[in-house]
């Protein structure tokens, strides 16, 4: 069988927004777009914070809201819109966990004792392609 087309053919591939997500119990109020770390003793998630070793490493980004004791959903990968950060990002910037709880920054923390963790790359001012690194580097004096 032969199929002949005449004129212009337009095709569009539509990919659903599918994220791998995991449920956790929040140890504090968590908002969608915040980076979280798993608590050392209770297994709950808390806002990741680059200057607090008990709040690192980040394991993913929240994709739902929840108060302390409630279920929140976390994703370790994918494109996240409207991440929590101190301002907007430019296209193609490296993104790190911030010293502000739950937030991201395009400037790696640099004070003595800070923990530096790469979490992804900016696509535009608010969207990030998550690529959570397991490597966390401690800044020494």
C-alpha positions as CSV (number, residue, x, y, z in Angstrom):
1,X,0.0,0.0,0.0
2,X,1.3,3.4,-0.9
3,X,0.1,6.6,0.7
4,X,0.7,9.9,-1.1
5,X,0.4,13.2,0.5
6,X,0.1,16.5,-1.2
7,X,0.4,19.9,0.3
8,X,1.9,20.6,3.7
9,X,1.9,18.1,6.6
10,X,2.0,19.4,10.2
11,X,2.7,17.1,13.1
12,X,2.8,17.8,16.7
13,X,4.1,15.5,19.4
14,X,2.3,16.0,22.7
15,X,4.0,14.6,25.7
16,X,2.0,14.6,28.9
17,X,3.5,16.2,32.0
18,X,4.5,13.1,33.9
19,X,6.6,13.3,37.0
20,X,7.9,10.5,39.1
21,X,6.8,11.5,42.6
22,X,7.0,10.0,46.0
23,X,4.9,10.7,49.1
24,X,6.4,11.7,52.4
25,X,5.1,13.1,55.7
26,X,6.1,16.8,56.1
27,X,7.9,17.7,59.3
28,X,7.0,21.4,58.7
29,X,4.8,23.4,56.3
30,X,6.1,22.7,52.8
31,X,5.0,24.6,49.7
32,X,5.1,23.4,46.1
33,X,8.4,24.4,44.5
34,X,10.5,24.1,47.6
35,X,13.5,21.8,47.9
36,X,13.3,19.3,50.7
37,X,15.6,17.0,52.7
38,X,14.7,13.9,54.6
39,X,15.0,14.2,58.4
40,X,17.8,12.2,60.0
41,X,15.7,10.6,62.7
42,X,12.0,10.8,61.9
43,X,12.0,10.2,58.1
44,X,9.9,13.3,57.5
45,X,10.8,15.9,55.0
46,X,12.0,19.4,55.8
47,X,13.0,22.5,53.7
48,X,16.5,22.0,52.5
49,X,19.0,24.6,53.8
50,X,22.6,24.9,52.6
51,X,23.9,26.1,55.9
52,X,22.4,23.4,58.0
53,X,23.7,19.8,57.8
54,X,20.6,18.4,59.3
55,X,18.6,19.9,56.3
56,X,20.8,18.4,53.6
57,X,21.1,16.9,51.1
58,X,18.0,17.8,49.1
59,X,16.2,14.7,47.9
60,X,13.8,16.5,45.5
61,X,11.4,19.3,45.0
62,X,7.9,19.5,46.4
63,X,5.1,19.3,43.9
64,X,2.3,19.7,46.4
65,X,1.6,21.7,49.6
66,X,1.3,20.3,53.1
67,X,1.5,21.2,56.7
68,X,3.4,19.5,59.4
69,X,2.2,15.9,59.7
70,X,0.5,16.0,56.3
71,X,1.4,14.1,53.1
72,X,3.5,16.0,50.5
73,X,4.6,14.8,47.1
74,X,8.3,15.1,46.1
75,X,9.9,14.6,42.7
76,X,13.6,14.1,42.2
77,X,13.6,14.8,38.4
78,X,11.7,16.5,35.6
79,X,10.8,20.0,34.7
80,X,9.5,22.0,37.7
81,X,7.7,25.3,37.1
82,X,7.8,28.1,39.6
83,X,10.5,26.8,41.9
84,X,11.0,28.7,45.1
85,X,14.0,31.0,44.8
86,X,15.3,34.4,45.6
87,X,14.3,36.1,42.4
88,X,14.2,35.0,38.8
89,X,16.8,32.9,36.9
90,X,18.3,33.4,33.5
91,X,18.2,30.7,30.9
92,X,20.8,27.9,31.2
93,X,22.1,28.7,34.7
94,X,23.3,26.1,37.3
95,X,20.9,26.0,40.3
96,X,21.9,25.1,43.8
97,X,20.2,24.7,47.2
98,X,20.1,28.1,48.9
99,X,20.8,29.0,52.5
100,X,17.2,30.3,52.7
101,X,15.1,27.3,53.7
102,X,13.5,25.5,50.8
103,X,14.8,27.9,48.2
104,X,17.1,27.6,45.2
105,X,19.8,30.0,44.0
106,X,22.0,30.4,41.0
107,X,24.9,31.4,43.3
108,X,26.5,28.5,45.1
109,X,26.8,29.1,48.8
110,X,30.4,30.1,49.7
111,X,30.7,30.7,53.4
112,X,32.7,28.4,55.6
113,X,30.7,25.4,56.6
114,X,28.1,25.8,53.8
115,X,27.0,22.8,51.8
116,X,26.9,23.1,48.0
117,X,24.5,20.9,46.1
118,X,23.7,21.2,42.5
119,X,19.9,20.5,41.8
120,X,19.4,21.4,38.2
121,X,19.6,23.8,35.3
122,X,17.3,26.8,34.6
123,X,15.2,26.7,31.4
124,X,13.9,30.2,31.9
125,X,13.1,32.7,34.7
126,X,11.1,30.2,36.8
127,X,11.4,26.7,35.3
128,X,14.2,24.3,36.2
129,X,15.1,20.9,34.8
130,X,15.8,18.9,38.0
131,X,19.0,16.8,38.1
132,X,19.5,16.4,41.8
133,X,23.1,15.6,42.5
134,X,24.0,13.2,45.3
135,X,27.3,15.0,45.7
136,X,27.4,17.6,48.4
137,X,30.5,19.6,49.0
138,X,31.3,21.4,52.2
139,X,33.0,24.8,51.9
140,X,36.1,25.1,54.1
141,X,37.7,28.4,55.3
